[in-house]
Amino acid sequence: MRAVKSQTLYWMAITFVLFPVLILLGIYMRSVQAGALPALEGWFYPMMTLHGVGMVGVWYVAAVACAANVLAKYAAPSPAIGRLAIAGTVVGVLLLLACVFLGRFAAGWYFLYPLPFKGEWPAWSAVVFLVSLTVLGATWLVWSLDLLRAIAARYSLGQALGWHYLAGRSDPVLPPAVLIITVSLIASVAALVAGVIMLVLFYLELATGAPNDALLMKNLIFFFGHTLVNLALYLGVALAYEVLPEYAGRPWKTNKVVVISWNAVLAIVLVAYFHHLYMDVVQPGVLLYIGQVASYASAIPAAVVTIFGALLLVYRARMRWNLASILFFLGLAGWAIGGVGAVIDSTISANVRLHNTLWVPAHFHTYMVAGLVFLVVAYFYHVCQEAAAAPERTGYQKLLATLMVLGAYGFFLMFYLSGAYSVPRRFAAYPAELAHGAIYSGIAAAFAALFLLGFVLYLVETGKRWRRALAHAS
């Protein structure tokens, strides 16, 4: 357990270094769209690729690292595999940086087939990008399998999924966080295996020149990418289930409702990605309807049960409000708010108008930044404060939380307004007909800078505790 805690602190350091850099890339992109940096416009799409892949990857591994730290209380993850996860992730990130900065690879984080082979970038940069994904995907797959092994050493599959609660038994006691982590890791393995299949097909085309089926590749890419993003969020929610009761002074126990809801998530999350293929008219129509139904259904078991559970946990509780508990509560709210935007976009009649507009990055930035990021950095602070036991400055913590919230939601609002007014996504520069998009972009860049200021203050507050925690763990 001590080794896993040390590794969690190293994951924090990686996140603390990469996240501000990726925020700056986001500010750069919105500034270019505002017309403020015309000389750097040529780097827009490479930076969009790095920003997207980087953000998804950083917060996925940060969430898994936190989940591993939680599991260490109940099971025994392998420290050696934990070290492999850190090393493999660092190597994958270095390869990604090489293909973007040296090769100017710019296919986007979704790298839809056959775009990696069709761009103006050199062929080697596409190969390095695929190798980067291979290293990252293989590393994360091994890591996920080890965490499932650790769970299986303590619980049977039925126990880890809470099925004995449905039969009226509560022995062995299953913490809700372990249930959610189990569900998330099982689905994560499925997504990562799909990613492996997709990469093998890319490599076969490189080797043989025989083209792949574009619809199959798109399904594999979105099953891989969309599912991992959702699972990172669920792992962040698991942290709230685990830690928030400590601040409320009340337990958050596993029960039949929690078990049914999260078991339903395991089925729903694997088919919700079909809502990304509404525009692919050759996709079997039944799958598109399954995507809409699953997207709606996913909000009920995960979000509704969790949000109401959190409200009941906090209601009239003698809450100890500090930076961790504030950010946990805000993170659950951001998850819900972003989820509403996602459900709207997953409605077929709305999606035909919103699909290629900035409404799409609006909703996923909301639940990623105001949801997952808040949940994970709340856990980071909780772990460091628990180890350091340093005096807390309530006023300072409320200030930085306020800056982050104002910056984040102001930034999101510009995306939502742009989407509502049909500003397309993925445009580096807007024509005169879309001049309002440039205005929204400039305002968004200012709000993103405000969020960055709040996060820097968070780093100051958490960094001191991180150093003490690392000294205690050494």
C-alpha positions in Angstrom: 0.0 0.0 0.0 2.9 2.3 0.8 4.3 1.8 -2.7 1.0 2.6 -4.3 0.7 5.8 -2.3 4.1 6.9 -3.4 3.2 6.2 -7.0 0.0 8.3 -6.6 2.2 11.2 -5.6 4.3 10.7 -8.7 1.1 10.7 -10.8 0.2 14.0 -9.2 3.5 15.5 -10.2 3.0 14.4 -13.8 -0.5 15.9 -13.8 0.6 19.1 -12.2 3.2 19.6 -14.9 1.2 18.6 -18.0 -2.2 20.1 -17.2 -1.1 23.8 -17.1 0.7 23.3 -20.4 -2.4 21.8 -22.0 -4.5 24.7 -20.7 -2.1 27.1 -22.4 -2.6 25.2 -25.6 -6.3 25.6 -25.2 -5.9 29.4 -24.6 -3.6 29.5 -27.7 -6.3 27.8 -29.8 -9.1 30.1 -28.7 -6.8 33.1 -29.2 -6.1 32.0 -32.8 -9.8 31.6 -33.4 -10.3 35.1 -32.1 -7.8 36.4 -34.7 -5.2 37.4 -32.1 -2.3 35.2 -33.3 -2.3 35.0 -37.1 1.4 34.3 -37.4 0.9 31.1 -35.3 -2.3 29.9 -37.1 -0.3 27.1 -38.9 0.2 25.3 -35.6 -3.5 25.2 -34.7 -4.3 21.7 -35.8 -1.1 20.1 -34.4 -1.8 21.8 -31.1 -5.5 20.7 -31.2 -4.3 17.2 -31.6 -1.8 17.4 -28.7 -4.4 19.2 -26.5 -7.1 16.7 -27.1 -5.0 13.5 -26.8 -3.1 15.0 -23.9 -6.1 16.1 -21.9 -7.9 12.8 -22.4 -4.8 10.8 -21.5 -3.7 12.8 -18.5 -7.0 12.7 -16.8 -7.6 9.1 -17.6 -4.4 8.0 -16.0 -4.9 10.4 -13.1 -8.3 8.9 -12.4 -6.9 5.3 -12.7 -4.0 6.3 -10.4 -6.5 7.6 -7.8 -8.6 4.5 -8.2 -5.5 2.3 -7.6 -4.8 4.3 -4.4 -8.4 3.7 -3.2 -8.1 0.0 -4.1 -4.9 -0.3 -2.0 -7.1 0.0 1.1 -9.1 -3.1 0.2 -6.8 -5.1 -2.2 -3.2 -5.4 -3.3 -2.4 -3.8 -6.7 1.1 -4.7 -8.0 3.7 -2.0 -7.3 5.7 -3.3 -10.2 2.8 -2.9 -12.6 2.2 0.6 -11.2 5.8 1.5 -12.0 5.3 0.1 -15.5 2.2 2.3 -15.9 4.2 5.4 -15.1 7.1 4.5 -17.4 4.9 3.4 -20.3 2.8 6.6 -20.0 5.9 8.8 -20.0 7.3 7.0 -23.1 4.0 7.3 -24.9 3.8 11.0 -24.1 7.3 11.6 -25.4 6.4 9.9 -28.7 3.3 12.0 -28.9 5.3 15.2 -28.4 7.8 14.0 -31.2 5.1 13.4 -33.8 3.4 16.7 -33.1 6.3 19.1 -32.6 8.7 17.5 -35.1 6.3 16.0 -37.6 3.4 18.5 -37.1 0.9 15.6 -37.0 -2.6 17.1 -36.9 -5.3 14.4 -37.3 -7.0 15.4 -34.1 -7.5 13.4 -30.9 -10.1 11.3 -32.7 -7.7 10.6 -35.7 -10.6 9.3 -37.8 -9.7 6.9 -40.5 -8.2 7.5 -43.1 -7.1 11.0 -42.0 -3.8 9.9 -40.4 -2.7 8.7 -43.8 -4.1 11.6 -45.8 -2.7 14.8 -44.2 0.2 17.1 -45.2 2.4 15.8 -42.4 5.2 13.3 -43.2 4.2 9.6 -43.1 6.6 8.9 -40.3 4.8 11.2 -37.9 1.5 9.2 -38.4 3.5 6.0 -37.6 5.0 7.6 -34.5 1.5 8.7 -33.4 0.2 5.2 -33.8 3.1 3.8 -31.9 2.5 6.3 -29.2 -1.1 5.1 -28.9 0.1 1.5 -28.9 2.5 2.1 -26.0 -0.1 4.0 -24.0 -2.9 1.5 -24.8 -0.9 -1.6 -24.0 0.4 -0.1 -20.8 -3.0 0.9 -19.6 -4.5 -2.5 -20.6 -1.9 -4.3 -18.4 -2.5 -1.8 -15.6 -6.3 -2.3 -15.8 -5.9 -6.1 -15.8 -3.7 -5.9 -12.7 -6.2 -3.8 -10.8 -8.9 -6.3 -11.7 -6.6 -9.1 -10.6 -6.2 -7.4 -7.2 -10.0 -7.1 -6.9 -10.4 -10.7 -7.9 -8.0 -11.8 -5.1 -10.4 -10.3 -2.6 -13.8 -10.6 -4.1 -15.5 -13.0 -6.6 -16.9 -11.4 -9.7 -20.4 -11.5 -8.3 -19.2 -10.0 -5.0 -17.2 -7.3 -6.8 -20.3 -6.3 -8.7 -22.5 -6.5 -5.6 -24.8 -9.2 -6.7 -25.1 -10.7 -3.2 -26.8 -7.4 -2.1 -29.6 -8.2 -4.6 -30.0 -11.6 -2.8 -30.4 -9.7 0.5 -26.8 -10.4 1.8 -24.4 -7.8 2.8 -21.4 -10.0 3.6 -18.7 -9.4 2.4 -19.2 -5.7 2.7 -18.5 -4.0 -0.7 -17.5 -0.4 -0.6 -19.4 1.5 -3.4 -16.1 2.8 -4.7 -14.9 -0.8 -5.3 -18.1 -1.6 -7.1 -17.8 1.5 -9.4 -14.0 0.8 -10.0 -14.8 -2.8 -10.9 -17.5 -1.8 -13.4 -15.2 0.9 -14.9 -12.2 -1.4 -15.2 -14.2 -4.2 -16.9 -15.5 -1.7 -19.5 -12.0 -0.2 -19.8 -10.5 -3.5 -20.7 -13.2 -3.9 -23.5 -12.4 -0.4 -24.8 -8.6 -0.9 -24.7 -9.0 -4.3 -26.5 -11.0 -2.4 -29.2 -8.2 0.1 -29.4 -5.7 -2.8 -29.9 -7.8 -4.2 -32.8 -8.1 -0.7 -34.4 -4.3 -0.2 -34.2 -3.6 -3.6 -35.7 -5.9 -2.7 -38.6 -4.0 0.5 -39.1 -0.7 -1.3 -39.1 -2.0 -4.0 -41.5 -2.9 -1.2 -43.9 0.6 0.3 -43.6 2.2 -3.1 -44.3 -0.1 -4.3 -47.1 -1.6 -1.1 -48.6 -5.0 -2.8 -48.5 -7.6 -0.2 -47.2 -9.7 -0.8 -44.2 -13.5 -0.5 -43.9 -14.0 3.1 -42.8 -17.2 2.5 -40.9 -15.6 -0.4 -38.9 -12.6 1.8 -38.1 -14.9 4.7 -37.0 -16.9 2.3 -34.7 -13.7 1.0 -33.1 -12.2 4.5 -32.7 -15.3 5.8 -30.9 -15.9 2.7 -28.9 -12.3 3.1 -27.7 -12.2 6.8 -27.1 -15.7 7.6 -26.0 -15.8 4.7 -23.6 -12.5 5.6 -21.9 -13.6 9.2 -21.4 -16.8 8.0 -19.7 -14.9 5.6 -17.6 -12.5 8.2 -16.4 -15.5 10.2 -15.2 -16.9 7.1 -13.4 -13.6 6.6 -11.6 -13.7 10.2 -10.5 -17.2 9.6 -9.2 -15.9 6.6 -7.3 -13.5 8.9 -5.5 -16.4 11.0 -4.3 -18.2 7.9 -3.0 -15.0 7.0 -1.1 -14.0 10.3 0.4 -17.0 12.7 0.7 -18.5 10.7 3.6 -15.4 11.6 5.6 -16.3 15.2 5.4 -20.0 14.7 5.9 -19.5 12.4 8.9 -22.0 9.9 7.4 -21.5 6.6 5.6 -22.3 6.2 1.9 -23.1 2.5 1.8 -23.7 0.0 -1.0 -27.3 -1.0 -1.3 -29.6 -2.6 -3.9 -30.2 0.7 -5.7 -26.5 1.4 -6.0 -25.8 -2.1 -7.2 -28.5 -2.1 -9.8 -27.6 1.3 -11.1 -23.9 0.7 -11.6 -24.4 -2.8 -13.1 -26.7 -1.1 -15.6 -23.9 1.3 -16.4 -21.7 -1.6 -17.4 -24.1 -2.5 -20.1 -25.1 1.0 -21.2 -21.7 2.6 -21.4 -20.6 0.0 -24.0 -23.3 1.0 -26.5 -23.7 4.7 -25.8 -21.0 5.6 -28.3 -23.3 5.0 -31.2 -24.6 8.6 -30.8 -21.3 9.7 -32.5 -22.3 8.0 -35.7 -25.7 9.6 -36.4 -24.3 11.2 -39.5 -23.1 7.9 -40.9 -26.2 6.9 -42.9 -24.7 3.5 -43.8 -24.7 2.6 -40.1 -27.6 0.2 -39.4 -30.5 2.4 -38.2 -31.2 0.3 -35.2 -27.8 1.0 -33.8 -28.4 4.8 -34.0 -31.6 4.4 -32.0 -29.7 2.2 -29.5 -27.2 5.1 -29.1 -29.9 7.6 -28.3 -31.7 5.3 -25.8 -28.5 4.3 -24.2 -27.4 8.0 -23.9 -30.6 8.8 -22.2 -30.5 5.7 -20.0 -27.0 6.3 -18.8 -28.1 9.5 -17.0 -30.5 7.6 -14.8 -28.4 4.9 -13.0 -25.1 6.8 -12.7 -25.9 10.5 -12.5 -29.4 10.5 -10.9 -28.6 7.9 -8.2 -25.2 9.5 -7.4 -26.4 13.1 -7.4 -29.4 12.4 -5.2 -27.1 10.2 -3.0 -24.6 13.0 -2.6 -27.4 15.6 -1.8 -28.8 13.3 0.9 -25.3 12.7 2.3 -24.7 16.4 2.6 -28.2 17.5 3.6 -28.2 18.7 7.2 -24.8 17.0 7.8 -22.1 18.6 9.9 -20.0 19.1 6.8 -16.3 20.0 7.1 -15.9 22.2 4.1 -12.4 22.6 2.8 -10.8 22.6 -0.6 -11.3 18.8 -1.1 -15.0 18.7 -0.1 -15.8 21.8 -2.0 -14.2 20.5 -5.2 -15.9 17.1 -4.8 -19.3 18.7 -4.5 -18.6 21.0 -7.5 -17.2 18.1 -9.5 -20.5 16.1 -9.1 -22.4 19.3 -10.1 -20.2 19.7 -13.2 -20.7 16.1 -14.2 -24.4 16.6 -14.0 -24.4 19.9 -15.9 -22.2 18.6 -18.6 -24.3 15.5 -18.8 -27.4 17.6 -19.6 -25.5 19.2 -22.5 -24.5 15.7 -23.7 -28.0 14.3 -23.5 -29.3 17.2 -25.6 -26.6 16.6 -28.2 -27.3 12.8 -28.2 -30.9 13.5 -29.2 -31.1 12.7 -32.9 -33.3 15.7 -33.8 -30.9 18.1 -32.0 -27.7 16.3 -33.1 -28.3 17.0 -36.8 -28.0 20.7 -36.0 -25.4 20.6 -33.2 -23.1 17.8 -34.3 -20.4 19.8 -36.1 -20.8 22.9 -33.9 -19.0 24.0 -30.8 -21.8 22.6 -28.7 -19.9 19.3 -28.8 -16.7 20.6 -27.1 -19.0 22.6 -24.8 -20.5 19.6 -23.2 -17.4 17.5 -23.0 -15.3 20.3 -21.6 -18.0 20.8 -19.0 -18.0 17.3 -17.6 -14.3 16.8 -18.1 -13.1 20.1 -16.5 -15.8 21.0 -14.1 -16.5 17.2 -13.5 -13.5 14.9 -13.7 -10.8 17.5 -13.1 -12.5 18.9 -10.0 -13.1 15.4 -8.7 -9.5 14.3 -9.2 -7.8 17.4 -7.9 -10.1 17.2 -4.9 -8.8 13.7 -4.2 -5.2 14.9 -4.8 -5.6 17.6 -2.2 -7.3 15.2 0.2 -4.4 12.7 0.0 -1.8 15.4 0.4 -3.6 17.1 3.3 -4.2 13.8 5.0 -0.4 13.1 4.9 0.8 16.6 5.7 -1.9 17.7 8.3 -1.1 21.3 7.5 -3.2 24.3 8.7 -5.8 25.2 6.1 -6.5 28.7 4.9 -10.3 28.6 4.3 -10.5 32.1 2.7 -7.6 31.3 0.3 -9.1 28.0 -0.7 -12.5 29.6 -1.4 -10.9 32.2 -3.5 -9.0 29.7 -5.7 -12.2 27.5 -6.0 -14.1 30.6 -7.0 -11.6 31.6 -9.7 -11.6 28.1 -11.1 -15.4 27.9 -11.2 -15.9 31.3 -12.7 -13.1 30.7 -15.3 -14.4 27.3 -16.2 -18.1 28.1 -16.6 -17.4 31.4 -18.4 -15.2 29.3 -20.8 -17.9 26.7 -21.3 -20.6 29.3 -21.8 -18.8 30.7 -24.8 -18.7 27.2 -26.3 -22.5 26.7 -25.7 -23.4 30.1 -27.2 -21.2 29.4 -30.2 -22.8 26.0 -30.7 -26.3 27.5 -30.3 -25.4 30.1 -33.0 -24.0 27.4 -35.4 -20.3 28.2 -35.1 -18.6 25.1 -36.4 -15.9 23.2 -34.5 -12.4 22.5 -35.7 -12.1 25.9 -37.6 -8.8 27.6 -37.0 -10.1 30.9 -38.4 -13.7 32.1 -39.0 -14.9 33.8 -42.2 -16.8 37.1 -42.0 -20.1 35.2 -41.8 -19.0 33.7 -38.5 -17.4 36.8 -37.0 -19.4 36.2 -33.8 -17.4 33.0 -33.3 -14.2 35.0 -33.1 -15.8 37.3 -30.4 -16.8 34.3 -28.3 -13.4 32.8 -28.8 -11.6 35.8 -27.4 -13.9 35.9 -24.4 -13.3 32.2 -23.9 -9.6 32.7 -23.9 -9.9 35.3 -21.1 -12.0 33.0 -19.0 -9.6 30.1 -19.6 -6.8 32.4 -18.3 -8.8 33.0 -15.2 -9.3 29.3 -14.6 -5.5 28.8 -15.1 -4.9 31.5 -12.4 -7.1 29.6 -10.0 -5.4 26.3 -10.8 -1.9 27.9 -10.2 -3.2 29.0 -6.8 -4.4 25.4 -6.3 -0.9 24.2 -7.1 0.6 26.5 -4.5 -1.9 25.3 -1.9 -1.5 21.6 -2.7 2.2 21.7 -3.7 3.4 22.4 -0.2 1.4 19.5 1.1 2.5 17.3 -1.7 6.2 17.8 -0.8 5.4 16.8 2.9 3.4 13.8 1.7 6.3 12.7 -0.5 8.8 13.1 2.4 6.5 10.9 4.6 6.1 8.3 1.8 9.9 8.1 1.2 
